[in-house]
Amino acid sequence: METRIDLVIFDCDGVLIDSEGLSAEVLLGALAKLGVVIDFDYICTNFMGRSFPTVARDIQTTFAVDLPGDFEQQYRHELLAKFAQRLTPTKGVTGVLDRLTTRCCVATSSSPERVSNSLNIVDLARYFGQNVFTASQVAHGKPAPDLFLYTAEKMGVDPEHCLVIEDSLPGVEAALAANMRIFRYTGGAHLAGRVLKHADYVRSFEHWPDLRALVPSIFTAKMPV
């Protein structure tokens, strides 16, 4: 018998919102101005799923470049402007959220301002209310388990009764380290056509209605096609 699920923890970027391509676009442009030339594959492999301060430290160390003091501020300003114009929820996620009978929340590496703006832009904030947690609230971001454990504690749920939906490998690793059940969502545009690397025992799904087949107990009887 499978352990019951009392809480579904959603990552935000690449899971609830199709944002990773837009984020990479802004970061690539900002770095190119500093003479740091990388590509989208490099970002997918090294940065996705991690907090911006961690990414910034990696950039400075790897490429021996001093980022301007306002680099993060300017990056976030441009990104929010791009989100306002082009951000969308991942296809089918609203139908899933409408039919969840289990409590849910968000745990993301994004900053509080970014996740708040993002969820409001795509009209998903109404599903989560105040139950949105960010890496800024813990000592160590993903792939450390800190954020997921903190989220479970705040929501009053034992980790073994939590289900995490993640797209990035650091997020998957964090969920496993937190002793939580994990499904990897691979339907974001940033994962299309990519070779996906994760442990064989980690289940993945590409289309949101497929989640019902994986864990029907968290839904109402009828799911959209």
Rosetta blueprint (number, residue, H / E / L):
1 M L
2 E L
3 T L
4 R L
5 I L
6 D L
7 L E
8 V E
9 I E
10 F E
11 D L
12 C L
13 D E
14 G L
15 V L
16 L L
17 I E
18 D L
19 S L
20 E H
21 G H
22 L H
23 S H
24 A H
25 E H
26 V H
27 L H
28 L H
29 G H
30 A H
31 L H
32 A H
33 K L
34 L L
35 G L
36 V L
37 V L
38 I L
39 D L
40 F H
41 D H
42 Y H
43 I H
44 C H
45 T H
46 N H
47 F L
48 M L
49 G L
50 R L
51 S L
52 F H
53 P H
54 T H
55 V H
56 A H
57 R H
58 D H
59 I H
60 Q H
61 T H
62 T H
63 F H
64 A L
65 V L
66 D L
67 L L
68 P L
69 G L
70 D L
71 F H
72 E H
73 Q H
74 Q H
75 Y H
76 R H
77 H H
78 E H
79 L H
80 L H
81 A H
82 K H
83 F H
84 A H
85 Q H
86 R H
87 L L
88 T L
89 P E
90 T L
91 K L
92 G L
93 V H
94 T H
95 G H
96 V H
97 L H
98 D H
99 R H
100 L E
101 T L
102 T L
103 R E
104 C E
105 C E
106 V E
107 A E
108 T E
109 S L
110 S L
111 S L
112 P H
113 E H
114 R H
115 V H
116 S H
117 N H
118 S H
119 L H
120 N H
121 I H
122 V L
123 D L
124 L L
125 A H
126 R H
127 Y H
128 F L
129 G L
130 Q L
131 N L
132 V E
133 F E
134 T E
135 A H
136 S H
137 Q H
138 V L
139 A L
140 H L
141 G L
142 K L
143 P L
144 A L
145 P L
146 D H
147 L H
148 F H
149 L H
150 Y H
151 T H
152 A H
153 E H
154 K H
155 M H
156 G L
157 V L
158 D L
159 P H
160 E H
161 H H
162 C E
163 L E
164 V E
165 I E
166 E E
167 D L
168 S L
169 L H
170 P H
171 G H
172 V H
173 E H
174 A H
175 A H
176 L H
177 A H
178 A L
179 N L
180 M L
181 R E
182 I E
183 F E
184 R E
185 Y E
186 T L
187 G L
188 G L
189 A H
190 H H
191 L H
192 A L
193 G L
194 R L
195 V L
196 L L
197 K L
198 H L
199 A L
200 D L
201 Y L
202 V L
203 R E
204 S E
205 F E
206 E L
207 H L
208 W L
209 P L
210 D H
211 L H
212 R H
213 A H
214 L H
215 V L
216 P H
217 S H
218 I H
219 F E
220 T L
221 A L
222 K L
223 M L
224 P L
225 V L
